Amino acid sequence: MSWNLLIYSPEGTSLGEPAAVKTALENAFPGFEWRTFTEGGLIVDGGFTLDLAIEEGAVRDIYTNGGYNHIRQLAALCQRQHWAMADAQEGEDIDLDDPVKWYEERME
């Protein structure tokens, strides 16, 4: 299943410096690999890829391709970093406290 997520700062600020954001992703997802400075992924069955949107030297947003199989870990990362996560197609924020329930309610 292809599903795109948007990770962003609810305050409208950046997510942080690229090195700090990359470290947070690497710590949350052992085995995460960077293909380029801004593109990486968890290259396993059911994994996901992502792109960092960088503006003026800071990460503005993160866009994923896939991620449902790791939605709990993505939500936990967002909570730790004080980030928000939304369904990129619908533009609706995902409940970080219970992202699986949020997803399943929309698939009914």
Backbone as XML, in Angstrom:
<?xml version="1.0"?>
<chain id="A" units="angstrom">
  <residue number="1" name="MET">
    <atom name="N" x="0.836" y="-1.179" z="0.000"/>
    <atom name="CA" x="0.000" y="0.000" z="0.000"/>
    <atom name="C" x="0.878" y="1.238" z="0.000"/>
  </residue>
  <residue number="2" name="SER">
    <atom name="N" x="0.606" y="2.137" z="-0.882"/>
    <atom name="CA" x="1.319" y="3.409" z="-0.893"/>
    <atom name="C" x="0.497" y="4.421" z="-0.114"/>
  </residue>
  <residue number="3" name="TRP">
    <atom name="N" x="1.137" y="5.091" z="0.790"/>
    <atom name="CA" x="0.447" y="6.073" z="1.613"/>
    <atom name="C" x="1.458" y="7.153" z="1.924"/>
  </residue>
  <residue number="4" name="ASN">
    <atom name="N" x="1.085" y="8.381" z="1.744"/>
    <atom name="CA" x="2.013" y="9.482" z="1.953"/>
    <atom name="C" x="1.661" y="10.252" z="3.210"/>
  </residue>
  <residue number="5" name="LEU">
    <atom name="N" x="2.682" y="10.517" z="3.994"/>
    <atom name="CA" x="2.525" y="11.279" z="5.224"/>
    <atom name="C" x="3.319" y="12.570" z="5.125"/>
  </residue>
  <residue number="6" name="LEU">
    <atom name="N" x="2.862" y="13.559" z="5.850"/>
    <atom name="CA" x="3.564" y="14.828" z="5.987"/>
    <atom name="C" x="3.879" y="15.001" z="7.459"/>
  </residue>
  <residue number="7" name="ILE">
    <atom name="N" x="5.138" y="15.201" z="7.780"/>
    <atom name="CA" x="5.560" y="15.485" z="9.152"/>
    <atom name="C" x="6.004" y="16.935" z="9.172"/>
  </residue>
  <residue number="8" name="TYR">
    <atom name="N" x="5.464" y="17.695" z="10.115"/>
    <atom name="CA" x="5.701" y="19.138" z="10.136"/>
    <atom name="C" x="5.659" y="19.658" z="11.567"/>
  </residue>
  <residue number="9" name="SER">
    <atom name="N" x="6.048" y="20.903" z="11.743"/>
    <atom name="CA" x="5.984" y="21.541" z="13.050"/>
    <atom name="C" x="4.626" y="22.212" z="13.212"/>
  </residue>
  <residue number="10" name="PRO">
    <atom name="N" x="3.884" y="21.879" z="14.268"/>
    <atom name="CA" x="2.583" y="22.517" z="14.456"/>
    <atom name="C" x="2.695" y="24.015" z="14.747"/>
  </residue>
  <residue number="11" name="GLU">
    <atom name="N" x="3.874" y="24.474" z="15.147"/>
    <atom name="CA" x="4.082" y="25.898" z="15.409"/>
    <atom name="C" x="4.415" y="26.676" z="14.144"/>
  </residue>
  <residue number="12" name="GLY">
    <atom name="N" x="4.549" y="25.976" z="13.022"/>
    <atom name="CA" x="4.888" y="26.647" z="11.777"/>
    <atom name="C" x="6.369" y="26.964" z="11.637"/>
  </residue>
  <residue number="13" name="THR">
    <atom name="N" x="7.177" y="26.442" z="12.531"/>
    <atom name="CA" x="8.622" y="26.639" z="12.465"/>
    <atom name="C" x="9.247" y="25.431" z="11.771"/>
  </residue>
  <residue number="14" name="SER">
    <atom name="N" x="10.562" y="25.427" z="11.664"/>
    <atom name="CA" x="11.236" y="24.272" z="11.066"/>
    <atom name="C" x="11.251" y="23.109" z="12.056"/>
  </residue>
  <residue number="15" name="LEU">
    <atom name="N" x="11.562" y="21.931" z="11.540"/>
    <atom name="CA" x="11.719" y="20.751" z="12.389"/>
    <atom name="C" x="13.086" y="20.726" z="13.056"/>
  </residue>
  <residue number="16" name="GLY">
    <atom name="N" x="14.012" y="21.511" z="12.529"/>
    <atom name="CA" x="15.350" y="21.576" z="13.093"/>
    <atom name="C" x="16.413" y="21.537" z="12.015"/>
  </residue>
  <residue number="17" name="GLU">
    <atom name="N" x="17.639" y="21.558" z="12.453"/>
    <atom name="CA" x="18.772" y="21.468" z="11.535"/>
    <atom name="C" x="18.801" y="20.073" z="10.910"/>
  </residue>
  <residue number="18" name="PRO">
    <atom name="N" x="19.242" y="19.953" z="9.668"/>
    <atom name="CA" x="19.253" y="18.639" z="9.010"/>
    <atom name="C" x="19.960" y="17.549" z="9.814"/>
  </residue>
  <residue number="19" name="ALA">
    <atom name="N" x="21.100" y="17.849" z="10.398"/>
    <atom name="CA" x="21.838" y="16.821" z="11.145"/>
    <atom name="C" x="21.019" y="16.299" z="12.323"/>
  </residue>
  <residue number="20" name="ALA">
    <atom name="N" x="20.332" y="17.184" z="13.035"/>
    <atom name="CA" x="19.530" y="16.770" z="14.189"/>
    <atom name="C" x="18.320" y="15.950" z="13.753"/>
  </residue>
  <residue number="21" name="VAL">
    <atom name="N" x="17.666" y="16.351" z="12.682"/>
    <atom name="CA" x="16.506" y="15.613" z="12.180"/>
    <atom name="C" x="16.936" y="14.234" z="11.687"/>
  </residue>
  <residue number="22" name="LYS">
    <atom name="N" x="18.051" y="14.175" z="10.979"/>
    <atom name="CA" x="18.549" y="12.894" z="10.479"/>
    <atom name="C" x="18.912" y="11.958" z="11.631"/>
  </residue>
  <residue number="23" name="THR">
    <atom name="N" x="19.537" y="12.487" z="12.656"/>
    <atom name="CA" x="19.884" y="11.672" z="13.821"/>
    <atom name="C" x="18.633" y="11.141" z="14.498"/>
  </residue>
  <residue number="24" name="ALA">
    <atom name="N" x="17.604" y="11.968" z="14.630"/>
    <atom name="CA" x="16.346" y="11.520" z="15.242"/>
    <atom name="C" x="15.735" y="10.376" z="14.442"/>
  </residue>
  <residue number="25" name="LEU">
    <atom name="N" x="15.754" y="10.482" z="13.125"/>
    <atom name="CA" x="15.219" y="9.417" z="12.270"/>
    <atom name="C" x="16.049" y="8.142" z="12.389"/>
  </residue>
  <residue number="26" name="GLU">
    <atom name="N" x="17.361" y="8.274" z="12.377"/>
    <atom name="CA" x="18.245" y="7.111" z="12.485"/>
    <atom name="C" x="18.077" y="6.410" z="13.830"/>
  </residue>
  <residue number="27" name="ASN">
    <atom name="N" x="17.900" y="7.173" z="14.904"/>
    <atom name="CA" x="17.703" y="6.582" z="16.225"/>
    <atom name="C" x="16.354" y="5.881" z="16.332"/>
  </residue>
  <residue number="28" name="ALA">
    <atom name="N" x="15.338" y="6.439" z="15.680"/>
    <atom name="CA" x="13.997" y="5.853" z="15.737"/>
    <atom name="C" x="13.879" y="4.600" z="14.878"/>
  </residue>
  <residue number="29" name="PHE">
    <atom name="N" x="14.685" y="4.538" z="13.816"/>
    <atom name="CA" x="14.585" y="3.438" z="12.853"/>
    <atom name="C" x="15.965" y="2.856" z="12.565"/>
  </residue>
  <residue number="30" name="PRO">
    <atom name="N" x="16.435" y="1.927" z="13.408"/>
    <atom name="CA" x="17.715" y="1.281" z="13.131"/>
    <atom name="C" x="17.688" y="0.665" z="11.725"/>
  </residue>
  <residue number="31" name="GLY">
    <atom name="N" x="18.740" y="0.877" z="10.988"/>
    <atom name="CA" x="18.807" y="0.388" z="9.620"/>
    <atom name="C" x="18.378" y="1.418" z="8.591"/>
  </residue>
  <residue number="32" name="PHE">
    <atom name="N" x="17.954" y="2.592" z="9.059"/>
    <atom name="CA" x="17.568" y="3.657" z="8.133"/>
    <atom name="C" x="18.795" y="4.055" z="7.320"/>
  </residue>
  <residue number="33" name="GLU">
    <atom name="N" x="18.615" y="4.206" z="6.007"/>
    <atom name="CA" x="19.732" y="4.529" z="5.114"/>
    <atom name="C" x="19.437" y="5.800" z="4.333"/>
  </residue>
  <residue number="34" name="TRP">
    <atom name="N" x="20.460" y="6.615" z="4.169"/>
    <atom name="CA" x="20.347" y="7.834" z="3.361"/>
    <atom name="C" x="20.915" y="7.566" z="1.979"/>
  </residue>
  <residue number="35" name="ARG">
    <atom name="N" x="20.121" y="7.838" z="0.936"/>
    <atom name="CA" x="20.581" y="7.706" z="-0.450"/>
    <atom name="C" x="21.234" y="8.999" z="-0.920"/>
  </residue>
  <residue number="36" name="THR">
    <atom name="N" x="20.688" y="10.112" z="-0.491"/>
    <atom name="CA" x="21.244" y="11.432" z="-0.788"/>
    <atom name="C" x="21.150" y="12.246" z="0.492"/>
  </residue>
  <residue number="37" name="PHE">
    <atom name="N" x="21.547" y="13.501" z="0.421"/>
    <atom name="CA" x="21.483" y="14.357" z="1.607"/>
    <atom name="C" x="20.055" y="14.506" z="2.121"/>
  </residue>
  <residue number="38" name="THR">
    <atom name="N" x="19.066" y="14.470" z="1.222"/>
    <atom name="CA" x="17.678" y="14.710" z="1.626"/>
    <atom name="C" x="16.747" y="13.516" z="1.433"/>
  </residue>
  <residue number="39" name="GLU">
    <atom name="N" x="17.224" y="12.420" z="0.855"/>
    <atom name="CA" x="16.370" y="11.261" z="0.594"/>
    <atom name="C" x="16.918" y="10.024" z="1.292"/>
  </residue>
  <residue number="40" name="GLY">
    <atom name="N" x="16.019" y="9.325" z="1.973"/>
    <atom name="CA" x="16.431" y="8.111" z="2.649"/>
    <atom name="C" x="15.257" y="7.189" z="2.847"/>
  </residue>
  <residue number="41" name="GLY">
    <atom name="N" x="15.518" y="6.089" z="3.537"/>
    <atom name="CA" x="14.429" y="5.169" z="3.781"/>
    <atom name="C" x="14.814" y="4.004" z="4.654"/>
  </residue>
  <residue number="42" name="LEU">
    <atom name="N" x="13.789" y="3.337" z="5.110"/>
    <atom name="CA" x="13.933" y="2.082" z="5.825"/>
    <atom name="C" x="13.639" y="1.016" z="4.778"/>
  </residue>
  <residue number="43" name="ILE">
    <atom name="N" x="14.696" y="0.473" z="4.216"/>
    <atom name="CA" x="14.581" y="-0.408" z="3.063"/>
    <atom name="C" x="14.448" y="-1.850" z="3.540"/>
  </residue>
  <residue number="44" name="VAL">
    <atom name="N" x="13.253" y="-2.172" z="3.993"/>
    <atom name="CA" x="12.885" y="-3.523" z="4.419"/>
    <atom name="C" x="11.492" y="-3.789" z="3.860"/>
  </residue>
  <residue number="45" name="ASP">
    <atom name="N" x="11.053" y="-5.033" z="3.898"/>
    <atom name="CA" x="9.698" y="-5.342" z="3.458"/>
    <atom name="C" x="8.719" y="-4.546" z="4.310"/>
  </residue>
  <residue number="46" name="GLY">
    <atom name="N" x="7.865" y="-3.775" z="3.677"/>
    <atom name="CA" x="6.920" y="-2.938" z="4.411"/>
    <atom name="C" x="7.533" y="-1.653" z="4.923"/>
  </residue>
  <residue number="47" name="GLY">
    <atom name="N" x="8.723" y="-1.311" z="4.453"/>
    <atom name="CA" x="9.389" y="-0.089" z="4.900"/>
    <atom name="C" x="8.813" y="1.150" z="4.238"/>
  </residue>
  <residue number="48" name="PHE">
    <atom name="N" x="9.574" y="2.214" z="4.247"/>
    <atom name="CA" x="9.127" y="3.474" z="3.675"/>
    <atom name="C" x="10.334" y="4.281" z="3.228"/>
  </residue>
  <residue number="49" name="THR">
    <atom name="N" x="10.080" y="5.251" z="2.382"/>
    <atom name="CA" x="11.108" y="6.214" z="1.997"/>
    <atom name="C" x="10.612" y="7.593" z="2.386"/>
  </residue>
  <residue number="50" name="LEU">
    <atom name="N" x="11.547" y="8.544" z="2.425"/>
    <atom name="CA" x="11.143" y="9.904" z="2.766"/>
    <atom name="C" x="12.062" y="10.918" z="2.117"/>
  </residue>
  <residue number="51" name="ASP">
    <atom name="N" x="11.557" y="12.127" z="2.060"/>
    <atom name="CA" x="12.305" y="13.277" z="1.552"/>
    <atom name="C" x="12.244" y="14.382" z="2.589"/>
  </residue>
  <residue number="52" name="LEU">
    <atom name="N" x="13.390" y="14.992" z="2.852"/>
    <atom name="CA" x="13.442" y="16.168" z="3.717"/>
    <atom name="C" x="13.282" y="17.406" z="2.845"/>
  </residue>
  <residue number="53" name="ALA">
    <atom name="N" x="12.360" y="18.268" z="3.200"/>
    <atom name="CA" x="12.203" y="19.548" z="2.503"/>
    <atom name="C" x="13.008" y="20.576" z="3.289"/>
  </residue>
  <residue number="54" name="ILE">
    <atom name="N" x="14.096" y="21.041" z="2.702"/>
    <atom name="CA" x="14.998" y="21.963" z="3.393"/>
    <atom name="C" x="14.843" y="23.360" z="2.817"/>
  </residue>
  <residue number="55" name="GLU">
    <atom name="N" x="14.659" y="24.318" z="3.720"/>
    <atom name="CA" x="14.577" y="25.729" z="3.350"/>
    <atom name="C" x="15.487" y="26.517" z="4.278"/>
  </residue>
  <residue number="56" name="GLU">
    <atom name="N" x="16.313" y="27.352" z="3.703"/>
    <atom name="CA" x="17.207" y="28.225" z="4.472"/>
    <atom name="C" x="18.006" y="27.449" z="5.516"/>
  </residue>
  <residue number="57" name="GLY">
    <atom name="N" x="18.479" y="26.266" z="5.135"/>
    <atom name="CA" x="19.355" y="25.482" z="5.997"/>
    <atom name="C" x="18.673" y="24.674" z="7.081"/>
  </residue>
  <residue number="58" name="ALA">
    <atom name="N" x="17.344" y="24.661" z="7.114"/>
    <atom name="CA" x="16.614" y="23.904" z="8.131"/>
    <atom name="C" x="15.585" y="23.001" z="7.455"/>
  </residue>
  <residue number="59" name="VAL">
    <atom name="N" x="15.220" y="21.924" z="8.138"/>
    <atom name="CA" x="14.208" y="21.011" z="7.605"/>
    <atom name="C" x="12.839" y="21.611" z="7.886"/>
  </residue>
  <residue number="60" name="ARG">
    <atom name="N" x="12.121" y="21.924" z="6.832"/>
    <atom name="CA" x="10.776" y="22.504" z="6.952"/>
    <atom name="C" x="9.742" y="21.401" z="7.181"/>
  </residue>
  <residue number="61" name="ASP">
    <atom name="N" x="9.795" y="20.342" z="6.383"/>
    <atom name="CA" x="8.838" y="19.238" z="6.449"/>
    <atom name="C" x="9.533" y="17.941" z="6.049"/>
  </residue>
  <residue number="62" name="ILE">
    <atom name="N" x="8.873" y="16.840" z="6.357"/>
    <atom name="CA" x="9.291" y="15.524" z="5.899"/>
    <atom name="C" x="8.101" y="14.909" z="5.175"/>
  </residue>
  <residue number="63" name="TYR">
    <atom name="N" x="8.343" y="14.397" z="3.982"/>
    <atom name="CA" x="7.311" y="13.714" z="3.204"/>
    <atom name="C" x="7.689" y="12.251" z="3.084"/>
  </residue>
  <residue number="64" name="THR">
    <atom name="N" x="6.759" y="11.359" z="3.421"/>
    <atom name="CA" x="7.037" y="9.930" z="3.299"/>
    <atom name="C" x="6.276" y="9.323" z="2.135"/>
  </residue>
  <residue number="65" name="ASN">
    <atom name="N" x="6.809" y="8.237" z="1.639"/>
    <atom name="CA" x="6.110" y="7.370" z="0.700"/>
    <atom name="C" x="5.994" y="6.042" z="1.418"/>
  </residue>
  <residue number="66" name="GLY">
    <atom name="N" x="4.802" y="5.715" z="1.843"/>
    <atom name="CA" x="4.608" y="4.550" z="2.691"/>
    <atom name="C" x="4.732" y="4.958" z="4.146"/>
  </residue>
  <residue number="67" name="GLY">
    <atom name="N" x="4.731" y="3.998" z="5.020"/>
    <atom name="CA" x="4.896" y="4.281" z="6.434"/>
    <atom name="C" x="3.850" y="3.644" z="7.326"/>
  </residue>
  <residue number="68" name="TYR">
    <atom name="N" x="2.781" y="3.078" z="6.726"/>
    <atom name="CA" x="1.742" y="2.503" z="7.575"/>
    <atom name="C" x="2.299" y="1.432" z="8.510"/>
  </residue>
  <residue number="69" name="ASN">
    <atom name="N" x="3.160" y="0.568" z="8.010"/>
    <atom name="CA" x="3.695" y="-0.510" z="8.847"/>
    <atom name="C" x="4.524" y="0.010" z="10.013"/>
  </residue>
  <residue number="70" name="HIS">
    <atom name="N" x="4.921" y="1.258" z="9.954"/>
    <atom name="CA" x="5.739" y="1.858" z="11.015"/>
    <atom name="C" x="5.064" y="3.092" z="11.598"/>
  </residue>
  <residue number="71" name="ILE">
    <atom name="N" x="3.736" y="3.154" z="11.482"/>
    <atom name="CA" x="3.020" y="4.351" z="11.911"/>
    <atom name="C" x="3.154" y="4.594" z="13.417"/>
  </residue>
  <residue number="72" name="ARG">
    <atom name="N" x="3.216" y="3.523" z="14.206"/>
    <atom name="CA" x="3.378" y="3.717" z="15.658"/>
    <atom name="C" x="4.733" y="4.362" z="15.965"/>
  </residue>
  <residue number="73" name="GLN">
    <atom name="N" x="5.782" y="3.872" z="15.305"/>
    <atom name="CA" x="7.110" y="4.425" z="15.538"/>
    <atom name="C" x="7.209" y="5.861" z="15.019"/>
  </residue>
  <residue number="74" name="LEU">
    <atom name="N" x="6.590" y="6.133" z="13.868"/>
    <atom name="CA" x="6.583" y="7.507" z="13.348"/>
    <atom name="C" x="5.841" y="8.435" z="14.301"/>
  </residue>
  <residue number="75" name="ALA">
    <atom name="N" x="4.707" y="7.977" z="14.833"/>
    <atom name="CA" x="3.946" y="8.794" z="15.782"/>
    <atom name="C" x="4.750" y="9.036" z="17.058"/>
  </residue>
  <residue number="76" name="ALA">
    <atom name="N" x="5.433" y="8.008" z="17.555"/>
    <atom name="CA" x="6.251" y="8.170" z="18.760"/>
    <atom name="C" x="7.386" y="9.160" z="18.515"/>
  </residue>
  <residue number="77" name="LEU">
    <atom name="N" x="8.006" y="9.084" z="17.343"/>
    <atom name="CA" x="9.059" y="10.041" z="16.990"/>
    <atom name="C" x="8.495" y="11.458" z="16.983"/>
  </residue>
  <residue number="78" name="CYS">
    <atom name="N" x="7.338" y="11.631" z="16.373"/>
    <atom name="CA" x="6.718" y="12.962" z="16.331"/>
    <atom name="C" x="6.422" y="13.473" z="17.739"/>
  </residue>
  <residue number="79" name="GLN">
    <atom name="N" x="5.933" y="12.617" z="18.611"/>
    <atom name="CA" x="5.659" y="13.043" z="19.985"/>
    <atom name="C" x="6.939" y="13.466" z="20.699"/>
  </residue>
  <residue number="80" name="ARG">
    <atom name="N" x="8.000" y="12.674" z="20.555"/>
    <atom name="CA" x="9.273" y="13.016" z="21.210"/>
    <atom name="C" x="9.827" y="14.347" z="20.712"/>
  </residue>
  <residue number="81" name="GLN">
    <atom name="N" x="9.655" y="14.607" z="19.420"/>
    <atom name="CA" x="10.236" y="15.803" z="18.813"/>
    <atom name="C" x="9.277" y="16.999" z="18.804"/>
  </residue>
  <residue number="82" name="HIS">
    <atom name="N" x="8.046" y="16.785" z="19.280"/>
    <atom name="CA" x="7.008" y="17.835" z="19.261"/>
    <atom name="C" x="6.661" y="18.240" z="17.835"/>
  </residue>
  <residue number="83" name="TRP">
    <atom name="N" x="6.562" y="17.222" z="16.966"/>
    <atom name="CA" x="6.170" y="17.412" z="15.579"/>
    <atom name="C" x="4.739" y="16.924" z="15.414"/>
  </residue>
  <residue number="84" name="ALA">
    <atom name="N" x="4.128" y="17.249" z="14.296"/>
    <atom name="CA" x="2.802" y="16.749" z="13.939"/>
    <atom name="C" x="2.937" y="15.886" z="12.690"/>
  </residue>
  <residue number="85" name="MET">
    <atom name="N" x="1.929" y="15.047" z="12.456"/>
    <atom name="CA" x="1.941" y="14.170" z="11.289"/>
    <atom name="C" x="0.544" y="14.173" z="10.685"/>
  </residue>
  <residue number="86" name="ALA">
    <atom name="N" x="0.489" y="14.285" z="9.364"/>
    <atom name="CA" x="-0.798" y="14.337" z="8.676"/>
    <atom name="C" x="-0.817" y="13.389" z="7.489"/>
  </residue>
  <residue number="87" name="ASP">
    <atom name="N" x="-2.019" y="12.974" z="7.121"/>
    <atom name="CA" x="-2.237" y="12.242" z="5.882"/>
    <atom name="C" x="-2.072" y="13.271" z="4.769"/>
  </residue>
  <residue number="88" name="ALA">
    <atom name="N" x="-1.072" y="13.107" z="3.934"/>
    <atom name="CA" x="-0.759" y="14.123" z="2.926"/>
    <atom name="C" x="-1.867" y="14.275" z="1.892"/>
  </residue>
  <residue number="89" name="GLN">
    <atom name="N" x="-2.579" y="13.199" z="1.577"/>
    <atom name="CA" x="-3.647" y="13.293" z="0.586"/>
    <atom name="C" x="-4.878" y="14.002" z="1.141"/>
  </residue>
  <residue number="90" name="GLU">
    <atom name="N" x="-5.233" y="13.685" z="2.372"/>
    <atom name="CA" x="-6.452" y="14.229" z="2.971"/>
    <atom name="C" x="-6.216" y="15.539" z="3.713"/>
  </residue>
  <residue number="91" name="GLY">
    <atom name="N" x="-4.961" y="15.808" z="4.075"/>
    <atom name="CA" x="-4.663" y="17.025" z="4.819"/>
    <atom name="C" x="-5.174" y="16.996" z="6.247"/>
  </residue>
  <residue number="92" name="GLU">
    <atom name="N" x="-5.369" y="15.801" z="6.781"/>
    <atom name="CA" x="-5.907" y="15.649" z="8.130"/>
    <atom name="C" x="-4.815" y="15.153" z="9.075"/>
  </residue>
  <residue number="93" name="ASP">
    <atom name="N" x="-4.713" y="15.799" z="10.246"/>
    <atom name="CA" x="-3.732" y="15.359" z="11.231"/>
    <atom name="C" x="-4.068" y="13.968" z="11.744"/>
  </residue>
  <residue number="94" name="ILE">
    <atom name="N" x="-3.022" y="13.207" z="11.996"/>
    <atom name="CA" x="-3.144" y="11.853" z="12.530"/>
    <atom name="C" x="-3.056" y="11.923" z="14.045"/>
  </residue>
  <residue number="95" name="ASP">
    <atom name="N" x="-3.889" y="11.149" z="14.724"/>
    <atom name="CA" x="-3.877" y="11.073" z="16.180"/>
    <atom name="C" x="-2.588" y="10.369" z="16.604"/>
  </residue>
  <residue number="96" name="LEU">
    <atom name="N" x="-1.666" y="11.112" z="17.178"/>
    <atom name="CA" x="-0.378" y="10.539" z="17.564"/>
    <atom name="C" x="-0.493" y="9.590" z="18.748"/>
  </residue>
  <residue number="97" name="ASP">
    <atom name="N" x="-1.569" y="9.712" z="19.535"/>
    <atom name="CA" x="-1.754" y="8.813" z="20.670"/>
    <atom name="C" x="-2.232" y="7.429" z="20.238"/>
  </residue>
  <residue number="98" name="ASP">
    <atom name="N" x="-2.966" y="7.352" z="19.136"/>
    <atom name="CA" x="-3.449" y="6.064" z="18.634"/>
    <atom name="C" x="-3.554" y="6.116" z="17.111"/>
  </residue>
  <residue number="99" name="PRO">
    <atom name="N" x="-2.406" y="6.135" z="16.429"/>
    <atom name="CA" x="-2.432" y="6.295" z="14.977"/>
    <atom name="C" x="-3.062" y="5.121" z="14.234"/>
  </residue>
  <residue number="100" name="VAL">
    <atom name="N" x="-2.954" y="3.912" z="14.779"/>
    <atom name="CA" x="-3.547" y="2.756" z="14.109"/>
    <atom name="C" x="-5.070" y="2.871" z="14.135"/>
  </residue>
  <residue number="101" name="LYS">
    <atom name="N" x="-5.630" y="3.224" z="15.283"/>
    <atom name="CA" x="-7.083" y="3.412" z="15.383"/>
    <atom name="C" x="-7.531" y="4.521" z="14.438"/>
  </residue>
  <residue number="102" name="TRP">
    <atom name="N" x="-6.790" y="5.619" z="14.407"/>
    <atom name="CA" x="-7.124" y="6.730" z="13.510"/>
    <atom name="C" x="-7.197" y="6.227" z="12.073"/>
  </residue>
  <residue number="103" name="TYR">
    <atom name="N" x="-6.211" y="5.461" z="11.663"/>
    <atom name="CA" x="-6.162" y="4.940" z="10.300"/>
    <atom name="C" x="-7.320" y="3.981" z="10.033"/>
  </residue>
  <residue number="104" name="GLU">
    <atom name="N" x="-7.537" y="3.042" z="10.942"/>
    <atom name="CA" x="-8.578" y="2.033" z="10.735"/>
    <atom name="C" x="-9.967" y="2.656" z="10.656"/>
  </residue>
  <residue number="105" name="GLU">
    <atom name="N" x="-10.224" y="3.706" z="11.427"/>
    <atom name="CA" x="-11.524" y="4.382" z="11.376"/>
    <atom name="C" x="-11.778" y="4.994" z="10.003"/>
  </residue>
  <residue number="106" name="ARG">
    <atom name="N" x="-10.740" y="5.405" z="9.328"/>
    <atom name="CA" x="-10.907" y="6.025" z="8.019"/>
    <atom name="C" x="-10.990" y="5.007" z="6.892"/>
  </residue>
  <residue number="107" name="MET">
    <atom name="N" x="-10.589" y="3.783" z="7.173"/>
    <atom name="CA" x="-10.615" y="2.742" z="6.149"/>
    <atom name="C" x="-11.927" y="1.952" z="6.163"/>
  </residue>
  <residue number="108" name="GLU">
    <atom name="N" x="-12.785" y="2.209" z="7.135"/>
    <atom name="CA" x="-14.059" y="1.464" z="7.240"/>
    <atom name="C" x="-15.000" y="1.832" z="6.126"/>
  </residue>
</chain>
